[in-house]
Structures are given as structure tokens and as C-alpha cells.
Amino acid sequence: MTEPDRDQRRFSGSQLESAILGGSPGLTSEDVAAEVGVSPQEARRLWRALGFPDAGEEAAFTEADRAALGTLVGAVHKGAIDFDTAVQLTRAVGQTMARLADWEVATLSGRVEELEAGDQATGSRIGSALRLAEEVGVPFEELLIYAWRRHLAAAVARVEALGAADENLHTTQVTVGFADLVQFTALSNQMREDRIGDLVEVFESRCQDVVAAQHGRVIKTLGDSVLFIAEDPVRGMETALGIVDVIGRDNRLPDVRVGLASGSVVMRLGDVFGPPVNLAARLTAVARRNRVLTDPATAALLPDRFETRSLPPRPLRGFGVVEPVAVRRA
């Protein structure tokens, strides 16, 4: 019998799945729906909102799945939220957790390899993964709840601090920044996959640090670019110039360019929409490497500690002819 055969006999993927889920699947979607008092169609809609395909008649659900659905449906039955809102919240959780799970697995896979190469090897990567699930799972789950509460409190505070309009809590005035690595596509074609991943991780983490230091928030990352918001143009510009300082001066990273614009945006499902978002992206596209460009309206709101220089007008898609303003510290 080969070594892989012995590993498979000792450990299996189903063991790892059960350890993570806290039990083995034994319920169908109809079983779960009947126990919590919803139709199978409603149960499947919530399951799809989490990001999973329909399980059909397969016994793919655990008691934990039933309990989670029951808790959510209970809030609907009490009138706290309606079913459509429950679906929206479920979709938000699903999208966030899917990315977090991928991130966690990618991060811990290296630790699994280390364990299997050391004195504590089990003879199978699944065995080491089982051990990590047991030792890291509960602390990390507690960290998730803590972080969620902290971010929820911060999100509520931002609604007030950013001056959301009373008639529409999703609309507010912010400064939007868009940071983009220069010639990343060409560079990535010449790099090993692991090196590309390391580069992106460094870029994203350093941008996150700069944004957080200025009380801003990263809205999303797209590999070679980061979209962030700040509560006002001054903090937005400090963030933009800070990103240029830490990224543009690092010889291990490509150069960076940043566009900045202010105005009213719609904040929904963790994303932002509106003219300032589009304008920041357009300004980034025409910025020189390791430079920050903004629009005249935002530049007019900056104090004297920033030096501004108007550039020749140029057409920007969707905005007509715009006179970009280059900004640096005076």
C-alpha cells in the first residue's frame, strides 16, 4: 500500500468537514424548512443567498444549519425584519464569510505544511488541518464575533459622523480615493504566482494601515487597486499622500498613483456608488506614477499645508473636460 493510501485510510475530508461544522450532515433542505416553519423555497433562497448551490434532496445540512435558519426566521416572525431584509443580510454575510474563509485557508495552508514537515507530523495534511481546526477554530470564532461587534459600532458611528441625510441613511458626503499600482498586469505576467500573491498582500495591508490611521475605511480591494473613503478632503488627501509615501518609495513594489474626489455617494451593502467614485477612478487613470490627482472642487477645500498645481484640461469619460489638480505636501 502506498503512503497516500495509508494517509487516506487514517484521515478523510469528511472528518475535517465534520470538525469544522460541528457535526455530520443528516438533514435535507425540506427537513430543515419543516422544522423552522418556512417553505422549502424560502429555505433554498436563504441558502443561495449564503452563496451555496441548491442541495436538492441530498442530506447536506446539520443541526447547526437548522438552528441558524431558525434564529433568522425567528427574527422575521417577530416582525423585527421582513423576509427580503433577511435575504439581504444573509447575502452580505455569505459574501463576507466566503472571502474570509478563502483568506483563512490560504493563510493556514502554510502552517499545515510546516506541521507535516516537523516533529508533530500526522502523516497527512488533513490530519494537521484537523489539529488546526481544533486548536484555532474556537479562538478565531470568538475573534469573529468581537470584530463584528466592533465594526458594527464603528459603522453606526460613521452614519452619524459622516452626516447621512435624514431622509436617506444610505447617502452621505465623503471623499473617495482610488489607489492603483502602475503596470501591474505587465509585471504580474513576469512573476511567479506566489510572488504575485505576496506583492498584492503587502500592497493591500499597507494601504489598509494608512487608511485606518486617518480614520478612513477601505471599501474594497481589486488586487492591484484599493478603493477607500475618508470623512473629509483633508483626511482623504493625507491618506492618498501616505499611500504614495509607503508604496511608491518601496523598491520591492511597483509605483502607485492615486485619484481623489469628494461629494455625495450612496453607501449600500458595504460598497459605495456615485460620481465621486467614478471621478476618482478616472483621475487615477491619468495620474503620473507616485502622484495624487484631485478635482478643482476638492482641491479648493484643502488647507495651505498642501501645494496644488492645476494641470491642462483633459477629457475624462463621463465627466467631459476636467482640469485635474496635482497635490503634494507644501
N, C-alpha and C positions, 0 to 999 in steps of 0.2 A: 504493500500500500504506500502511495506516495505521501510526502509531507503535507501537501494541500489537502489530501483526502482525510488525513488524521485531524487537521485543523477543522474541517467541516463537520467531522463527527463530534468534536468536542464543543464547538460553538456554532451557532447559526444566526442568520439575520433575524429570525423570528424572536429569538431570545433578546436581542438588542432592542427590537421594536417593543416587545412587552415591557422591558425595563424602562424604556422612555415613556410609554403610555400608561404604565402602572397597571397593566392587565392585558389579557389576550382578547382580541375581537370575538364577540359571540352574538351580537345583535345586528339585525338588518335595519335599514332605514325605516321600514314600516313598524318594526318593533319599537324603535326609539320614538317615532312620531306618535304612536298609540299611547305610550306611557306618559308622554308630556302633554298630550291633548291638542296636537296640531295635525293637519293633514300631511300625508307623505309628500305632497307637492311643496308645502311650506318648509318642511324639514329639508328637502333637497335644495330648495332655494337658498336657505341659510348655509348649507354645506358647500354649495357652489360659491357663495359669497366669501367663504373662507379660502377659496382657491383650489378646491378639490373636485375631481370629476364625480359624476353620479356612480354610486356603488352598485346600482341595480338591486338584485335580490341577494347579493353576497352579504354574509355576516361580517361586516367590516368595522363595526362600532363596538366600543367598550362601555362599561358602566360610567366611566368618566365623560364620554360623549353624551350620554343620556342626561347626566347631571348638569353639564354645561348648557345643553339645549333647554333643560327645564328651568334653569336660572334665568336665561334670557327670555324665554316665553313667559315666565312669571312676571317679569317687569312689564311686558306687553299687556298681560291680563289685568294687572293692577292699574293700568292706564298711565304709567309713567312715560312710556313711549309707545308709538304705534309700530306696526309690523314693518313698514317701509323704513322707518328710522332704525329699527333693529337690524335690518339688512345692511344699511349704510354703515352702521357701527361695526358689524361683523366683517364687512368688506375691508374696512380700514384696519381692523385687527389682522385679518388674513394677509393683506399685502405687507404690513409691517413685520409680522412674525415670519413670513416666508423669507424675506430678506435677512432678518436676524438669524434664522436657522441656518441659512446658507453660509452666512458670515461665521457663525459659531463653528460649524462643521469644518470650514476651511481653516479656521484658526487652530482648532484642536487636532486636526489630522496630523499636523507636525508632531504634536505631543504623543499621539498614538504610535507613530514611527519610532520616537525616542524610547518609549516604554518597551517596544518589541525588540529594540536593539540593545537594551540594557539587562541588568540582573533580574528585573521584575517581569521579564517577558512571559507571556502566557502561551506562546506558540501560535497565536492567531491575532490578527489585527482586531477582529471582532471581540476577542477576549479583552484586549486592552481598552477597546471602546466601551465595553460593558463596565469595566472598572471606573473609567472616567465618568460614565453616566451616573454611577452610584455615588462617586465622591464629589462631583461638580454639580450634578443636576439640581439638588435641593438648594445649595447656596446661590446658584445662578437664578433659580426660580424666585427666591426671595429678593434677589437684586432687581429682577424684572419688576416686581410689584413696587419696590421702593422707587425705582427710576420712573415708573409710570406715574406714581403719585406726585413726585417732584415735578415732572414735566407737565402734568395736568395743572398743578398750582401755577406754574410759570405761564402756561398758555392762557389761563383765566386772567392773570395779571396783565398779560400783553394786550388782551382785548381792551382793558381799561386804559393802560398806559399809551397805547397807540391811537386812542381816540376814535374807536369804532363808532360809526354813526348809529344813533339810537334806532333808526328805522331799519337798519340792515347791519347786523352784527358781523357779517362777513366782509364788509367794505371798510377799508381804513387807509390812512395816509402813511406811506413808508418810503424808504429809499431802498432801491433794488440794485444789487450788484451781480455781475456775471464775470467770473474769472475763468480764463481758458488757457490751456497750455499751447504753446506755439509749435506747429508742425508735429503734433503728437502722432498722427496717423503714419506719416513717413518714418518717424523714429521707431514706432512700435513694430513696423514691418522688418526692422533690422535687429530686433531684440528677442531673447528667449522669453517664453511665456511667463516663467517665474519672475524674471526681471521686470516685465511689464506690470505684473501684479504688485510687486514691491514698490515700483515707481508710483503707481496710482494710489496705493495705500499711504505713502509718505505725503503726496500732494493733498489728498483729502484730509488727512489728520492734521496737517499743518494749517490748512485753510480753516478747519473747524476750530483750532485753538485760537487763531487770530479773530475769527468772527465772535466766538464766545467771550473773548477778552473785552470786546466792545459792546457787549450786551445784545448782540445780534443773534440771528438764527440761520443755520444752513437749511435751505428748503429741500434741495436735492443735489445729488452728485451724478454726473454722467460720464464717469471715467476720466476724461480729460478736461472737464469743466465743473464748476461749482456755482450754484445759484444761491444767493443769500439775501437777507433783508436786514436793515438797520432801522432804528426808530426815528432817525433824523439824518439830514445830509452830512453833518459833521462826523457823526459816528460811522456813517457809511463810507465817507472818504478816508477816515483813519483806518477802517477795515481794508479798503481797497489798496491803500499805500502800504499797509502792513503785509498784505499778501505779496505784493511786489518785493518787499524787503526780504521776506523769508524764502520765497520761491525763486525769484529772479536772481538772487545772489548765491544760490546753491549750485555749485558746478555739477552736482550729480543729477540735477533736474533740468528739464527744458525751460526756456524763458516763458514768461506768463504775460498776459495782457488782461486788463480789466475795464469793463464799461459800467457806468453808474447813472441811474436816473431816478427821479422822485415823482411821486404822485399817488393817485388813488388806485388801489388794487383790490381784487376780490380774493379773499382767503377761504379756501374750501378744500376739505379732505387732505389737509397737510400741504397743499400746493398754493401758489399764487398766480393770478391771472390779471392782465390789464396792460395798457400802453407802456407803463414804466418797465415792465418785464421785457417786452419786445424791444423797446428802445435801448435798454442796457445791452441786450444781445447784439443789436445792430452796431452799437458803438464799439463793442468788443471786437467785432469782425474787422473794423477799420483802424483799430489802435495799433501802434507800433509795439514791438516787444518791450516788456518791462515798463509799460506806460499805463496811465489811467486816463480815460476819456469820460467826460460827462457832457450833459446838455447845458445850454446857457441858463435855463431856469434854475437848475440845481447849483451851478457854479455861482450864481448871484446870491445864494444863501450861505456861502462859505465865508468864514472869518478871514482876517488878514494873514493868519499863520499859514494859509495855503496860497501858493502862487498859481495864478491861472493864465493861460495863453490861448487866445482864440485861433483856431485853425481855419483854413479855407473851407467855405461851404461845400458840401458834397451831398449827393442824393443817397438817402437811406430808405431801403424798401419799406413801404408802408407809412413813411413819415415825410416824404417829399425831400426838399433840400434842407439840410440841417447844418448848422455851424458848430462842429464839435469843439469842446474846450479841454485842453490838456491841463492836468493839475499835478502839482508836486508840492512838497513842503517848502516854505519860504526859507 
